[in-house]
Amino acid sequence: MVDEGHLTRDGSLLSRTEAGAREARVLGAAWTMWLEDLSDGVPQQQPAELASSTAR
């Protein structure tokens, strides 16, 4: 990722460049949209139902 310009290296310390920060935002937004798409149409459990289902 250093070679691609997303990170800089100073010894063992890696730091994100502006290009790396931009890429991280794009990836984060894509994951968020994908997760929202997955949840569309899936019935949401009520908190009491969720608590009883995880207590088993």
PDB file of N, CA, C and O in Angstrom:
ATOM      1  N   MET A   1       0.810  -1.183   0.000  1.00  0.00           N
ATOM      2  CA  MET A   1       0.000   0.000   0.000  1.00  0.00           C
ATOM      3  C   MET A   1       0.861   1.259   0.000  1.00  0.00           C
ATOM      4  O   MET A   1       0.416   2.328  -0.419  1.00  0.00           O
ATOM      5  N   VAL A   2       2.087   1.122   0.470  1.00  0.00           N
ATOM      6  CA  VAL A   2       3.021   2.254   0.401  1.00  0.00           C
ATOM      7  C   VAL A   2       3.322   2.553  -1.065  1.00  0.00           C
ATOM      8  O   VAL A   2       3.321   3.712  -1.481  1.00  0.00           O
ATOM      9  N   ASP A   3       3.580   1.502  -1.846  1.00  0.00           N
ATOM     10  CA  ASP A   3       3.916   1.691  -3.265  1.00  0.00           C
ATOM     11  C   ASP A   3       2.772   2.325  -4.050  1.00  0.00           C
ATOM     12  O   ASP A   3       3.006   3.044  -5.022  1.00  0.00           O
ATOM     13  N   GLU A   4       1.536   2.059  -3.630  1.00  0.00           N
ATOM     14  CA  GLU A   4       0.378   2.620  -4.315  1.00  0.00           C
ATOM     15  C   GLU A   4       0.077   4.050  -3.871  1.00  0.00           C
ATOM     16  O   GLU A   4      -0.761   4.718  -4.477  1.00  0.00           O
ATOM     17  N   GLY A   5       0.751   4.532  -2.816  1.00  0.00           N
ATOM     18  CA  GLY A   5       0.557   5.901  -2.362  1.00  0.00           C
ATOM     19  C   GLY A   5      -0.521   6.080  -1.305  1.00  0.00           C
ATOM     20  O   GLY A   5      -0.896   7.209  -0.989  1.00  0.00           O
ATOM     21  N   HIS A   6      -1.029   4.963  -0.746  1.00  0.00           N
ATOM     22  CA  HIS A   6      -2.070   5.062   0.276  1.00  0.00           C
ATOM     23  C   HIS A   6      -1.482   5.240   1.674  1.00  0.00           C
ATOM     24  O   HIS A   6      -2.149   5.761   2.569  1.00  0.00           O
ATOM     25  N   LEU A   7      -0.246   4.812   1.859  1.00  0.00           N
ATOM     26  CA  LEU A   7       0.434   4.911   3.149  1.00  0.00           C
ATOM     27  C   LEU A   7       1.846   5.436   2.948  1.00  0.00           C
ATOM     28  O   LEU A   7       2.422   5.298   1.869  1.00  0.00           O
ATOM     29  N   THR A   8       2.397   6.039   3.992  1.00  0.00           N
ATOM     30  CA  THR A   8       3.821   6.362   4.024  1.00  0.00           C
ATOM     31  C   THR A   8       4.436   5.522   5.139  1.00  0.00           C
ATOM     32  O   THR A   8       3.757   5.141   6.092  1.00  0.00           O
ATOM     33  N   ARG A   9       5.715   5.244   5.007  1.00  0.00           N
ATOM     34  CA  ARG A   9       6.407   4.441   6.019  1.00  0.00           C
ATOM     35  C   ARG A   9       7.570   5.248   6.568  1.00  0.00           C
ATOM     36  O   ARG A   9       8.357   5.824   5.817  1.00  0.00           O
ATOM     37  N   ASP A  10       7.665   5.281   7.897  1.00  0.00           N
ATOM     38  CA  ASP A  10       8.803   5.875   8.589  1.00  0.00           C
ATOM     39  C   ASP A  10       9.283   4.818   9.568  1.00  0.00           C
ATOM     40  O   ASP A  10       8.803   4.752  10.700  1.00  0.00           O
ATOM     41  N   GLY A  11      10.223   3.996   9.139  1.00  0.00           N
ATOM     42  CA  GLY A  11      10.648   2.853   9.950  1.00  0.00           C
ATOM     43  C   GLY A  11       9.512   1.855  10.019  1.00  0.00           C
ATOM     44  O   GLY A  11       9.067   1.356   8.985  1.00  0.00           O
ATOM     45  N   SER A  12       9.030   1.552  11.225  1.00  0.00           N
ATOM     46  CA  SER A  12       7.918   0.618  11.366  1.00  0.00           C
ATOM     47  C   SER A  12       6.575   1.335  11.492  1.00  0.00           C
ATOM     48  O   SER A  12       5.542   0.685  11.649  1.00  0.00           O
ATOM     49  N   LEU A  13       6.578   2.669  11.425  1.00  0.00           N
ATOM     50  CA  LEU A  13       5.350   3.452  11.542  1.00  0.00           C
ATOM     51  C   LEU A  13       4.747   3.681  10.164  1.00  0.00           C
ATOM     52  O   LEU A  13       5.401   4.207   9.263  1.00  0.00           O
ATOM     53  N   LEU A  14       3.484   3.276  10.014  1.00  0.00           N
ATOM     54  CA  LEU A  14       2.754   3.524   8.779  1.00  0.00           C
ATOM     55  C   LEU A  14       1.741   4.624   9.040  1.00  0.00           C
ATOM     56  O   LEU A  14       1.072   4.630  10.074  1.00  0.00           O
ATOM     57  N   SER A  15       1.628   5.557   8.098  1.00  0.00           N
ATOM     58  CA  SER A  15       0.662   6.644   8.198  1.00  0.00           C
ATOM     59  C   SER A  15      -0.127   6.708   6.902  1.00  0.00           C
ATOM     60  O   SER A  15       0.406   6.475   5.817  1.00  0.00           O
ATOM     61  N   ARG A  16      -1.398   7.026   7.035  1.00  0.00           N
ATOM     62  CA  ARG A  16      -2.260   7.127   5.867  1.00  0.00           C
ATOM     63  C   ARG A  16      -2.035   8.473   5.178  1.00  0.00           C
ATOM     64  O   ARG A  16      -1.936   9.509   5.835  1.00  0.00           O
ATOM     65  N   THR A  17      -1.957   8.445   3.869  1.00  0.00           N
ATOM     66  CA  THR A  17      -1.853   9.666   3.078  1.00  0.00           C
ATOM     67  C   THR A  17      -3.265  10.189   2.815  1.00  0.00           C
ATOM     68  O   THR A  17      -4.243   9.522   3.153  1.00  0.00           O
ATOM     69  N   GLU A  18      -3.377  11.357   2.224  1.00  0.00           N
ATOM     70  CA  GLU A  18      -4.700  11.876   1.857  1.00  0.00           C
ATOM     71  C   GLU A  18      -5.378  10.921   0.880  1.00  0.00           C
ATOM     72  O   GLU A  18      -6.582  10.685   0.978  1.00  0.00           O
ATOM     73  N   ALA A  19      -4.612  10.370  -0.061  1.00  0.00           N
ATOM     74  CA  ALA A  19      -5.189   9.399  -1.001  1.00  0.00           C
ATOM     75  C   ALA A  19      -5.669   8.153  -0.250  1.00  0.00           C
ATOM     76  O   ALA A  19      -6.708   7.586  -0.589  1.00  0.00           O
ATOM     77  N   GLY A  20      -4.928   7.735   0.750  1.00  0.00           N
ATOM     78  CA  GLY A  20      -5.342   6.580   1.552  1.00  0.00           C
ATOM     79  C   GLY A  20      -6.589   6.873   2.364  1.00  0.00           C
ATOM     80  O   GLY A  20      -7.462   6.013   2.485  1.00  0.00           O
ATOM     81  N   ALA A  21      -6.687   8.063   2.918  1.00  0.00           N
ATOM     82  CA  ALA A  21      -7.876   8.453   3.676  1.00  0.00           C
ATOM     83  C   ALA A  21      -9.091   8.508   2.758  1.00  0.00           C
ATOM     84  O   ALA A  21     -10.179   8.074   3.135  1.00  0.00           O
ATOM     85  N   ARG A  22      -8.907   9.037   1.569  1.00  0.00           N
ATOM     86  CA  ARG A  22     -10.002   9.103   0.596  1.00  0.00           C
ATOM     87  C   ARG A  22     -10.464   7.698   0.227  1.00  0.00           C
ATOM     88  O   ARG A  22     -11.664   7.430   0.167  1.00  0.00           O
ATOM     89  N   GLU A  23      -9.518   6.810  -0.019  1.00  0.00           N
ATOM     90  CA  GLU A  23      -9.849   5.421  -0.373  1.00  0.00           C
ATOM     91  C   GLU A  23     -10.573   4.728   0.779  1.00  0.00           C
ATOM     92  O   GLU A  23     -11.516   3.972   0.547  1.00  0.00           O
ATOM     93  N   ALA A  24     -10.146   4.977   2.016  1.00  0.00           N
ATOM     94  CA  ALA A  24     -10.805   4.386   3.185  1.00  0.00           C
ATOM     95  C   ALA A  24     -12.248   4.874   3.285  1.00  0.00           C
ATOM     96  O   ALA A  24     -13.138   4.094   3.626  1.00  0.00           O
ATOM     97  N   ARG A  25     -12.493   6.140   2.996  1.00  0.00           N
ATOM     98  CA  ARG A  25     -13.869   6.669   3.021  1.00  0.00           C
ATOM     99  C   ARG A  25     -14.725   6.006   1.949  1.00  0.00           C
ATOM    100  O   ARG A  25     -15.883   5.670   2.196  1.00  0.00           O
ATOM    101  N   VAL A  26     -14.162   5.819   0.768  1.00  0.00           N
ATOM    102  CA  VAL A  26     -14.902   5.172  -0.324  1.00  0.00           C
ATOM    103  C   VAL A  26     -15.246   3.737   0.060  1.00  0.00           C
ATOM    104  O   VAL A  26     -16.382   3.300  -0.123  1.00  0.00           O
ATOM    105  N   LEU A  27     -14.277   3.008   0.587  1.00  0.00           N
ATOM    106  CA  LEU A  27     -14.528   1.625   0.997  1.00  0.00           C
ATOM    107  C   LEU A  27     -15.544   1.549   2.133  1.00  0.00           C
ATOM    108  O   LEU A  27     -16.417   0.682   2.132  1.00  0.00           O
ATOM    109  N   GLY A  28     -15.430   2.448   3.092  1.00  0.00           N
ATOM    110  CA  GLY A  28     -16.376   2.473   4.203  1.00  0.00           C
ATOM    111  C   GLY A  28     -17.799   2.732   3.721  1.00  0.00           C
ATOM    112  O   GLY A  28     -18.744   2.096   4.188  1.00  0.00           O
ATOM    113  N   ALA A  29     -17.948   3.666   2.789  1.00  0.00           N
ATOM    114  CA  ALA A  29     -19.273   3.966   2.241  1.00  0.00           C
ATOM    115  C   ALA A  29     -19.824   2.771   1.467  1.00  0.00           C
ATOM    116  O   ALA A  29     -21.016   2.475   1.549  1.00  0.00           O
ATOM    117  N   ALA A  30     -18.972   2.093   0.724  1.00  0.00           N
ATOM    118  CA  ALA A  30     -19.410   0.917  -0.029  1.00  0.00           C
ATOM    119  C   ALA A  30     -19.864  -0.199   0.914  1.00  0.00           C
ATOM    120  O   ALA A  30     -20.894  -0.829   0.675  1.00  0.00           O
ATOM    121  N   TRP A  31     -19.108  -0.446   1.976  1.00  0.00           N
ATOM    122  CA  TRP A  31     -19.503  -1.467   2.964  1.00  0.00           C
ATOM    123  C   TRP A  31     -20.819  -1.082   3.626  1.00  0.00           C
ATOM    124  O   TRP A  31     -21.677  -1.941   3.831  1.00  0.00           O
ATOM    125  N   THR A  32     -20.993   0.188   3.963  1.00  0.00           N
ATOM    126  CA  THR A  32     -22.234   0.646   4.587  1.00  0.00           C
ATOM    127  C   THR A  32     -23.422   0.402   3.664  1.00  0.00           C
ATOM    128  O   THR A  32     -24.450  -0.112   4.105  1.00  0.00           O
ATOM    129  N   MET A  33     -23.297   0.763   2.397  1.00  0.00           N
ATOM    130  CA  MET A  33     -24.381   0.542   1.443  1.00  0.00           C
ATOM    131  C   MET A  33     -24.678  -0.944   1.295  1.00  0.00           C
ATOM    132  O   MET A  33     -25.844  -1.332   1.232  1.00  0.00           O
ATOM    133  N   TRP A  34     -23.644  -1.783   1.238  1.00  0.00           N
ATOM    134  CA  TRP A  34     -23.826  -3.225   1.097  1.00  0.00           C
ATOM    135  C   TRP A  34     -24.566  -3.791   2.308  1.00  0.00           C
ATOM    136  O   TRP A  34     -25.486  -4.595   2.155  1.00  0.00           O
ATOM    137  N   LEU A  35     -24.167  -3.375   3.507  1.00  0.00           N
ATOM    138  CA  LEU A  35     -24.833  -3.863   4.712  1.00  0.00           C
ATOM    139  C   LEU A  35     -26.281  -3.388   4.776  1.00  0.00           C
ATOM    140  O   LEU A  35     -27.156  -4.142   5.200  1.00  0.00           O
ATOM    141  N   GLU A  36     -26.543  -2.165   4.368  1.00  0.00           N
ATOM    142  CA  GLU A  36     -27.915  -1.667   4.329  1.00  0.00           C
ATOM    143  C   GLU A  36     -28.746  -2.454   3.329  1.00  0.00           C
ATOM    144  O   GLU A  36     -29.907  -2.762   3.597  1.00  0.00           O
ATOM    145  N   ASP A  37     -28.160  -2.786   2.170  1.00  0.00           N
ATOM    146  CA  ASP A  37     -28.862  -3.598   1.175  1.00  0.00           C
ATOM    147  C   ASP A  37     -29.189  -4.975   1.734  1.00  0.00           C
ATOM    148  O   ASP A  37     -30.269  -5.508   1.478  1.00  0.00           O
ATOM    149  N   LEU A  38     -28.275  -5.548   2.489  1.00  0.00           N
ATOM    150  CA  LEU A  38     -28.523  -6.865   3.087  1.00  0.00           C
ATOM    151  C   LEU A  38     -29.680  -6.827   4.062  1.00  0.00           C
ATOM    152  O   LEU A  38     -30.435  -7.794   4.166  1.00  0.00           O
ATOM    153  N   SER A  39     -29.828  -5.728   4.777  1.00  0.00           N
ATOM    154  CA  SER A  39     -30.862  -5.641   5.802  1.00  0.00           C
ATOM    155  C   SER A  39     -32.225  -5.281   5.223  1.00  0.00           C
ATOM    156  O   SER A  39     -33.235  -5.418   5.915  1.00  0.00           O
ATOM    157  N   ASP A  40     -32.282  -4.826   3.974  1.00  0.00           N
ATOM    158  CA  ASP A  40     -33.576  -4.505   3.358  1.00  0.00           C
ATOM    159  C   ASP A  40     -34.421  -5.764   3.252  1.00  0.00           C
ATOM    160  O   ASP A  40     -33.973  -6.787   2.734  1.00  0.00           O
ATOM    161  N   GLY A  41     -35.639  -5.675   3.743  1.00  0.00           N
ATOM    162  CA  GLY A  41     -36.551  -6.807   3.650  1.00  0.00           C
ATOM    163  C   GLY A  41     -36.374  -7.851   4.737  1.00  0.00           C
ATOM    164  O   GLY A  41     -37.151  -8.804   4.793  1.00  0.00           O
ATOM    165  N   VAL A  42     -35.394  -7.706   5.588  1.00  0.00           N
ATOM    166  CA  VAL A  42     -35.189  -8.652   6.679  1.00  0.00           C
ATOM    167  C   VAL A  42     -35.945  -8.133   7.891  1.00  0.00           C
ATOM    168  O   VAL A  42     -35.695  -7.015   8.341  1.00  0.00           O
ATOM    169  N   PRO A  43     -36.873  -8.934   8.431  1.00  0.00           N
ATOM    170  CA  PRO A  43     -37.607  -8.451   9.602  1.00  0.00           C
ATOM    171  C   PRO A  43     -36.657  -8.165  10.765  1.00  0.00           C
ATOM    172  O   PRO A  43     -35.766  -8.959  11.067  1.00  0.00           O
ATOM    173  N   GLN A  44     -36.859  -7.041  11.394  1.00  0.00           N
ATOM    174  CA  GLN A  44     -36.028  -6.661  12.532  1.00  0.00           C
ATOM    175  C   GLN A  44     -36.646  -7.210  13.804  1.00  0.00           C
ATOM    176  O   GLN A  44     -37.851  -7.074  14.012  1.00  0.00           O
ATOM    177  N   GLN A  45     -35.838  -7.830  14.663  1.00  0.00           N
ATOM    178  CA  GLN A  45     -36.336  -8.343  15.930  1.00  0.00           C
ATOM    179  C   GLN A  45     -36.513  -7.207  16.917  1.00  0.00           C
ATOM    180  O   GLN A  45     -35.754  -6.238  16.911  1.00  0.00           O
ATOM    181  N   GLN A  46     -37.507  -7.334  17.751  1.00  0.00           N
ATOM    182  CA  GLN A  46     -37.697  -6.399  18.844  1.00  0.00           C
ATOM    183  C   GLN A  46     -36.657  -6.688  19.908  1.00  0.00           C
ATOM    184  O   GLN A  46     -36.191  -7.824  19.993  1.00  0.00           O
ATOM    185  N   PRO A  47     -36.269  -5.719  20.724  1.00  0.00           N
ATOM    186  CA  PRO A  47     -35.251  -5.934  21.755  1.00  0.00           C
ATOM    187  C   PRO A  47     -35.552  -7.116  22.671  1.00  0.00           C
ATOM    188  O   PRO A  47     -34.632  -7.861  23.009  1.00  0.00           O
ATOM    189  N   ALA A  48     -36.812  -7.321  23.090  1.00  0.00           N
ATOM    190  CA  ALA A  48     -37.146  -8.452  23.971  1.00  0.00           C
ATOM    191  C   ALA A  48     -36.933  -9.769  23.243  1.00  0.00           C
ATOM    192  O   ALA A  48     -36.431 -10.729  23.828  1.00  0.00           O
ATOM    193  N   GLU A  49     -37.311  -9.821  21.976  1.00  0.00           N
ATOM    194  CA  GLU A  49     -37.113 -11.048  21.189  1.00  0.00           C
ATOM    195  C   GLU A  49     -35.621 -11.334  21.011  1.00  0.00           C
ATOM    196  O   GLU A  49     -35.177 -12.480  21.080  1.00  0.00           O
ATOM    197  N   LEU A  50     -34.877 -10.282  20.785  1.00  0.00           N
ATOM    198  CA  LEU A  50     -33.438 -10.428  20.614  1.00  0.00           C
ATOM    199  C   LEU A  50     -32.792 -10.940  21.892  1.00  0.00           C
ATOM    200  O   LEU A  50     -31.941 -11.828  21.851  1.00  0.00           O
ATOM    201  N   ALA A  51     -33.194 -10.383  23.022  1.00  0.00           N
ATOM    202  CA  ALA A  51     -32.627 -10.801  24.305  1.00  0.00           C
ATOM    203  C   ALA A  51     -32.948 -12.254  24.593  1.00  0.00           C
ATOM    204  O   ALA A  51     -32.092 -12.991  25.083  1.00  0.00           O
ATOM    205  N   SER A  52     -34.179 -12.682  24.294  1.00  0.00           N
ATOM    206  CA  SER A  52     -34.544 -14.076  24.584  1.00  0.00           C
ATOM    207  C   SER A  52     -33.852 -15.031  23.616  1.00  0.00           C
ATOM    208  O   SER A  52     -33.550 -16.165  23.990  1.00  0.00           O
ATOM    209  N   SER A  53     -33.593 -14.602  22.386  1.00  0.00           N
ATOM    210  CA  SER A  53     -32.956 -15.493  21.409  1.00  0.00           C
ATOM    211  C   SER A  53     -31.453 -15.647  21.715  1.00  0.00           C
ATOM    212  O   SER A  53     -30.870 -16.682  21.393  1.00  0.00           O
ATOM    213  N   THR A  54     -30.829 -14.647  22.323  1.00  0.00           N
ATOM    214  CA  THR A  54     -29.405 -14.747  22.625  1.00  0.00           C
ATOM    215  C   THR A  54     -29.165 -15.397  23.971  1.00  0.00           C
ATOM    216  O   THR A  54     -28.036 -15.790  24.264  1.00  0.00           O
ATOM    217  N   ALA A  55     -30.198 -15.524  24.806  1.00  0.00           N
ATOM    218  CA  ALA A  55     -30.053 -16.126  26.124  1.00  0.00           C
ATOM    219  C   ALA A  55     -29.988 -17.640  26.064  1.00  0.00           C
ATOM    220  O   ALA A  55     -29.621 -18.286  27.046  1.00  0.00           O
ATOM    221  N   ARG A  56     -30.335 -18.203  24.943  1.00  0.00           N
ATOM    222  CA  ARG A  56     -30.356 -19.671  24.797  1.00  0.00           C
ATOM    223  C   ARG A  56     -28.988 -20.268  24.708  1.00  0.00           C
ATOM    224  O   ARG A  56     -28.853 -21.485  24.584  1.00  0.00           O
TER     225      ARG A  56
END
